[in-house]
Amino acid sequence: PALILLLRMPARYASATSLLVMSINMAVAGLGRIPQFAAGLDVDWLVVALFTAGSALGSIGGEAAGRRIPDRIATILFGVLL
């Protein structure tokens, strides 16, 4: 909502910008775990695969829905979601 309200950014751009920032944060956090992986950190790869598949399907569906939803409705939905 801050990008929309303070910077007057359209909801579509605000949503994409937020997702990009979160992706970068997650990548950096994952890189920070490399020493733990090397030390034998136990990872539940099934959970990783399920979250990855769900994220991929959600991004495809969200992108398709985003094309059809008017910007005003997208702004309201974005605010409710956050």
C-alpha positions as protocol buffer text, in pm:
chain_id: "A"
residue {
  index: 1
  type: PRO
  ca { x: 0 y: 0 z: 0 }
}
residue {
  index: 2
  type: ALA
  ca { x: 287 y: 243 z: 63 }
}
residue {
  index: 3
  type: LEU
  ca { x: 395 y: 232 z: -300 }
}
residue {
  index: 4
  type: ILE
  ca { x: 39 y: 300 z: -410 }
}
residue {
  index: 5
  type: LEU
  ca { x: -48 y: 564 z: -151 }
}
residue {
  index: 6
  type: LEU
  ca { x: 280 y: 749 z: -108 }
}
residue {
  index: 7
  type: LEU
  ca { x: 438 y: 714 z: -452 }
}
residue {
  index: 8
  type: ARG
  ca { x: 110 y: 703 z: -646 }
}
residue {
  index: 9
  type: MET
  ca { x: 230 y: 389 z: -822 }
}
residue {
  index: 10
  type: PRO
  ca { x: -34 y: 190 z: -1014 }
}
residue {
  index: 11
  type: ALA
  ca { x: -133 y: -132 z: -836 }
}
residue {
  index: 12
  type: ARG
  ca { x: 14 y: -353 z: -1107 }
}
residue {
  index: 13
  type: TYR
  ca { x: 356 y: -189 z: -1077 }
}
residue {
  index: 14
  type: ALA
  ca { x: 340 y: -186 z: -697 }
}
residue {
  index: 15
  type: SER
  ca { x: 258 y: -556 z: -688 }
}
residue {
  index: 16
  type: ALA
  ca { x: 538 y: -644 z: -930 }
}
residue {
  index: 17
  type: THR
  ca { x: 785 y: -423 z: -743 }
}
residue {
  index: 18
  type: SER
  ca { x: 695 y: -582 z: -409 }
}
residue {
  index: 19
  type: LEU
  ca { x: 734 y: -931 z: -553 }
}
residue {
  index: 20
  type: LEU
  ca { x: 1073 y: -846 z: -700 }
}
residue {
  index: 21
  type: VAL
  ca { x: 1198 y: -703 z: -371 }
}
residue {
  index: 22
  type: MET
  ca { x: 1075 y: -1011 z: -183 }
}
residue {
  index: 23
  type: SER
  ca { x: 1242 y: -1241 z: -437 }
}
residue {
  index: 24
  type: ILE
  ca { x: 1574 y: -1062 z: -395 }
}
residue {
  index: 25
  type: ASN
  ca { x: 1543 y: -1083 z: -15 }
}
residue {
  index: 26
  type: MET
  ca { x: 1469 y: -1456 z: -33 }
}
residue {
  index: 27
  type: ALA
  ca { x: 1763 y: -1517 z: -266 }
}
residue {
  index: 28
  type: VAL
  ca { x: 2001 y: -1333 z: -32 }
}
residue {
  index: 29
  type: ALA
  ca { x: 1864 y: -1524 z: 268 }
}
residue {
  index: 30
  type: GLY
  ca { x: 1911 y: -1852 z: 81 }
}
residue {
  index: 31
  type: LEU
  ca { x: 2269 y: -1762 z: -5 }
}
residue {
  index: 32
  type: GLY
  ca { x: 2330 y: -1692 z: 362 }
}
residue {
  index: 33
  type: ARG
  ca { x: 2234 y: -2052 z: 440 }
}
residue {
  index: 34
  type: ILE
  ca { x: 2498 y: -2207 z: 211 }
}
residue {
  index: 35
  type: PRO
  ca { x: 2740 y: -2272 z: 502 }
}
residue {
  index: 36
  type: GLN
  ca { x: 2463 y: -2454 z: 689 }
}
residue {
  index: 37
  type: PHE
  ca { x: 2382 y: -2664 z: 382 }
}
residue {
  index: 38
  type: ALA
  ca { x: 2751 y: -2752 z: 352 }
}
residue {
  index: 39
  type: ALA
  ca { x: 2754 y: -2850 z: 721 }
}
residue {
  index: 40
  type: GLY
  ca { x: 2475 y: -3100 z: 662 }
}
residue {
  index: 41
  type: LEU
  ca { x: 2158 y: -2898 z: 725 }
}
residue {
  index: 42
  type: ASP
  ca { x: 1867 y: -3131 z: 671 }
}
residue {
  index: 43
  type: VAL
  ca { x: 1629 y: -2994 z: 407 }
}
residue {
  index: 44
  type: ASP
  ca { x: 1283 y: -3136 z: 342 }
}
residue {
  index: 45
  type: TRP
  ca { x: 1303 y: -3130 z: -38 }
}
residue {
  index: 46
  type: LEU
  ca { x: 941 y: -3241 z: -77 }
}
residue {
  index: 47
  type: VAL
  ca { x: 826 y: -2925 z: 102 }
}
residue {
  index: 48
  type: VAL
  ca { x: 1063 y: -2717 z: -113 }
}
residue {
  index: 49
  type: ALA
  ca { x: 922 y: -2877 z: -429 }
}
residue {
  index: 50
  type: LEU
  ca { x: 560 y: -2826 z: -319 }
}
residue {
  index: 51
  type: PHE
  ca { x: 616 y: -2460 z: -233 }
}
residue {
  index: 52
  type: THR
  ca { x: 802 y: -2404 z: -559 }
}
residue {
  index: 53
  type: ALA
  ca { x: 526 y: -2567 z: -765 }
}
residue {
  index: 54
  type: GLY
  ca { x: 256 y: -2373 z: -579 }
}
residue {
  index: 55
  type: SER
  ca { x: 442 y: -2046 z: -628 }
}
residue {
  index: 56
  type: ALA
  ca { x: 487 y: -2112 z: -1000 }
}
residue {
  index: 57
  type: LEU
  ca { x: 119 y: -2195 z: -1049 }
}
residue {
  index: 58
  type: GLY
  ca { x: 15 y: -1895 z: -841 }
}
residue {
  index: 59
  type: SER
  ca { x: 233 y: -1659 z: -1040 }
}
residue {
  index: 60
  type: ILE
  ca { x: 95 y: -1787 z: -1370 }
}
residue {
  index: 61
  type: GLY
  ca { x: -264 y: -1760 z: -1247 }
}
residue {
  index: 62
  type: GLY
  ca { x: -204 y: -1422 z: -1086 }
}
residue {
  index: 63
  type: GLU
  ca { x: -50 y: -1279 z: -1399 }
}
residue {
  index: 64
  type: ALA
  ca { x: -344 y: -1400 z: -1609 }
}
residue {
  index: 65
  type: ALA
  ca { x: -595 y: -1259 z: -1359 }
}
residue {
  index: 66
  type: GLY
  ca { x: -403 y: -932 z: -1335 }
}
residue {
  index: 67
  type: ARG
  ca { x: -460 y: -864 z: -1702 }
}
residue {
  index: 68
  type: ARG
  ca { x: -836 y: -887 z: -1658 }
}
residue {
  index: 69
  type: ILE
  ca { x: -881 y: -699 z: -1330 }
}
residue {
  index: 70
  type: PRO
  ca { x: -928 y: -320 z: -1349 }
}
residue {
  index: 71
  type: ASP
  ca { x: -658 y: -118 z: -1171 }
}
residue {
  index: 72
  type: ARG
  ca { x: -900 y: 18 z: -909 }
}
residue {
  index: 73
  type: ILE
  ca { x: -1011 y: -334 z: -810 }
}
residue {
  index: 74
  type: ALA
  ca { x: -648 y: -451 z: -811 }
}
residue {
  index: 75
  type: THR
  ca { x: -559 y: -168 z: -572 }
}
residue {
  index: 76
  type: ILE
  ca { x: -836 y: -269 z: -332 }
}
residue {
  index: 77
  type: LEU
  ca { x: -744 y: -638 z: -350 }
}
residue {
  index: 78
  type: PHE
  ca { x: -375 y: -558 z: -299 }
}
residue {
  index: 79
  type: GLY
  ca { x: -458 y: -353 z: 12 }
}
residue {
  index: 80
  type: VAL
  ca { x: -683 y: -625 z: 153 }
}
residue {
  index: 81
  type: LEU
  ca { x: -421 y: -892 z: 88 }
}
residue {
  index: 82
  type: LEU
  ca { x: -151 y: -700 z: 272 }
}
